[in-house]
């Protein structure tokens, strides 16, 4: 069995983990890192809000999917010695392929010795141990939120064939190894609607010649029309599922919301959820705005002229968006430790997961 780990090629040359060089406080002005303002950032929605979490996926595991119907059955009755009818349930197979991801951050006291963070250092031989200082506590507070976004990014934007533009869609200069570990939901959806074009509702503005046109050409009413088309074009089986959800870029959500405001729609029920995510009911279906999609498309799927389909609508079910993990949670344990011999302080987290759409019929994609 091949190793699930990526061999180390070379050690990177890293700068300071927490660089305060641009600050000019005196020792009396800054007594704690908690006095610094941390900028607002978009956060990831809870994994369990939009996805079904599957535990115990430690190795590649096959998924057998059996059709729930024989299709047409029942013909005119025959007399003696009847000929049997031919029916067949054809199973299909998918495979969980969890891959390990890791975060490793090393720090040495040299990074902070000549900075404002020197106030947080311990005394004596413990001066080298940063793990028991406010410095590590501060860094871990930021890193924890980034890990949640990392899981969400790989689950949706992962593409094992990721490449920089012009050959691929990743922004030139962006390291593709932040994207090429697993095939995420968008990659799987592309395979589905390429094989079955009926599962795609085309959004014409996505294919215009400039980013400005892609973002600004769509009218508010057109956004409404696209949402209606996605719901109306879906397979009948999807319309009957109790856990249906619609996930959209904020570009779609905001225009649809403005259109409803214009006509003063009394049925427009919007609420802001935890971490700033917005929920609206569309045809009675929970519809979530995902601003992170917009941010990542702009930053990481931008060839300098156009964006990679910046307006997106995904209509499916929560039980069809599965995230498989080895244990009962993902990246729950982030270790920080101090090595006395090397005097290196390390933050380290490792875990394995995969994303999988089970039923190809239960999706409709506006893209």
Long-range contacts (C-beta under 8 A, 24 or more apart in sequence): 4-98, 4-99, 4-100, 4-352, 5-100, 14-106, 16-111, 16-112, 16-115, 17-105, 17-107, 17-111, 17-139, 18-111, 18-112, 18-117, 18-135, 18-138, 18-139, 20-115, 20-116, 20-117, 21-115, 23-116, 25-116, 27-116, 27-119, 30-116, 30-119, 31-119, 32-134, 33-117, 33-120, 33-134, 33-135, 33-138, 34-134, 34-138, 38-142, 41-145, 42-149, 42-276, 42-291, 42-292, 42-295, 43-145, 43-148, 43-149, 43-275, 43-276, 44-145, 44-148, 44-149, 44-151, 44-152, 44-275, 44-292, 45-152, 45-273, 45-274, 45-275, 45-277, 45-288, 45-290, 46-274, 46-275, 47-148, 47-151, 47-152, 47-155, 47-323, 47-330, 49-273, 49-288, 50-245, 50-247, 50-288, 50-318, 50-321, 51-155, 51-318, 51-321, 51-322, 51-323, 52-318, 52-319, 52-320, 52-321, 52-322, 52-323, 53-322, 53-323, 53-325, 54-96, 54-322, 54-323, 54-324, 54-325, 55-324, 55-325, 55-326, 55-327, 55-328, 56-326, 56-327, 57-96, 57-98, 57-324, 57-325, 57-326, 57-352, 57-353, 57-354, 58-98, 58-326, 58-352, 59-98, 60-95, 60-96, 60-97, 60-98, 61-95, 61-96, 61-324, 62-93, 62-94, 62-95, 62-96, 63-93, 63-94, 63-95, 63-96, 63-356, 63-358, 64-91, 64-92, 64-93, 65-91, 65-92, 65-93, 65-94, 65-358, 65-359, 66-91, 67-91, 94-356, 94-358, 96-324, 96-354, 96-356, 97-182, 97-354, 98-182, 98-324, 98-325, 98-326, 98-352, 98-353, 98-354, 99-181, 99-182, 99-352, 99-353, 99-354, 100-350, 100-351, 100-352, 101-150, 101-154, 101-181, 101-350, 101-351, 101-352, 101-353, 102-348, 102-349, 102-350, 103-143, 103-147, 103-150, 103-331, 103-334, 103-347, 103-348, 103-349, 103-350, 104-346, 104-347, 104-348, 105-139, 105-143, 105-346, 105-347, 105-348, 106-344, 106-345, 106-346, 107-135, 107-344, 107-345, 107-346, 107-347, 108-343, 108-344, 108-345, 109-343, 128-338, 128-340, 128-343, 128-345, 129-338, 129-345, 130-338, 130-345, 131-336, 131-337, 131-338, 131-345, 136-336, 136-345, 136-347, 139-347, 140-334, 140-336, 140-347, 143-334, 143-347, 144-334, 147-331, 147-334, 147-349, 149-292, 151-323, 151-330, 151-331, 151-353, 152-292, 153-178, 153-179, 153-292, 153-296, 154-179, 154-181, 154-182, 154-184, 154-353, 154-355, 155-182, 155-184, 155-185, 155-323, 155-353, 155-355, 156-184, 156-185, 156-186, 156-293, 156-355, 157-184, 157-186, 157-296, 157-300, 157-301, 158-182, 158-183, 158-184, 158-187, 158-355, 159-183, 159-184, 159-186, 159-187, 160-187, 165-303, 165-304, 166-303, 169-301, 169-303, 169-308, 170-300, 170-301, 171-299, 171-300, 171-301, 171-302, 171-303, 171-304, 172-303, 172-304, 174-299, 174-300, 179-300, 182-353, 182-354, 182-355, 183-355, 184-355, 185-314, 185-321, 185-355, 185-357, 186-312, 188-355, 188-356, 188-357, 189-314, 189-357, 189-363, 189-365, 189-367, 192-357, 192-360, 192-363, 192-365, 193-363, 193-365, 193-367, 195-360, 196-360, 198-233, 198-235, 199-235, 199-360, 199-361, 199-363, 199-364, 199-365, 200-364, 200-365, 200-366, 200-367, 201-226, 201-229, 201-230, 201-233, 201-313, 201-364, 201-365, 201-366, 201-367, 202-366, 202-367, 203-309, 203-311, 203-312, 203-313, 203-366, 203-367, 205-311, 206-309, 206-310, 206-311, 206-367, 207-309, 208-306, 209-305, 209-306, 210-305, 210-306, 211-302, 211-305, 211-306, 211-307, 211-310, 214-306, 214-307, 214-310, 214-311, 215-251, 215-307, 215-310, 218-251, 218-255, 218-311, 219-255, 220-255, 220-256, 220-258, 220-259, 220-262, 221-259, 222-255, 223-252, 223-255, 223-256, 223-259, 224-255, 224-256, 224-259, 224-260, 226-252, 226-311, 226-313, 226-366, 227-252, 227-256, 227-282, 227-287, 227-313, 227-366, 229-366, 230-313, 230-315, 230-364, 230-365, 230-366, 231-282, 231-283, 231-285, 231-315, 231-364, 233-364, 234-315, 234-364, 235-361, 235-362, 235-364, 237-361, 237-362, 238-315, 238-316, 238-317, 238-361, 238-362, 238-363, 238-364, 241-317, 241-319, 241-362, 243-317, 243-318, 243-319, 244-285, 244-286, 244-315, 244-316, 244-317, 245-285, 245-286, 245-287, 245-288, 245-315, 245-316, 245-317, 245-318, 246-282, 246-285, 246-286, 246-287, 246-288, 246-313, 246-314, 246-315, 247-287, 247-288, 247-290, 247-313, 247-314, 247-316, 248-287, 248-288, 248-289, 248-290, 248-312, 248-313, 248-314, 249-289, 249-290, 249-291, 249-293, 249-294, 249-297, 249-310, 249-311, 249-312, 249-313, 250-289, 250-290, 250-291, 250-293, 250-294, 251-294, 251-310, 251-311, 252-311, 252-312, 252-313, 252-366, 253-278, 253-280, 253-287, 253-289, 254-289, 256-280, 256-282, 285-315, 309-367, 311-366, 311-367, 312-365, 312-366, 312-367, 313-365, 313-366, 313-367, 314-363, 314-365, 314-366, 315-363, 315-364, 315-365, 315-366, 316-357, 316-362, 316-363, 316-364, 317-362, 319-358, 320-357, 320-358, 320-359, 320-362, 320-363, 321-355, 321-357, 322-355, 322-356, 322-357, 322-358, 323-353, 323-354, 323-355, 323-356, 324-353, 324-354, 324-355, 324-356, 325-351, 325-352, 325-353, 326-351, 326-352, 326-353, 327-351
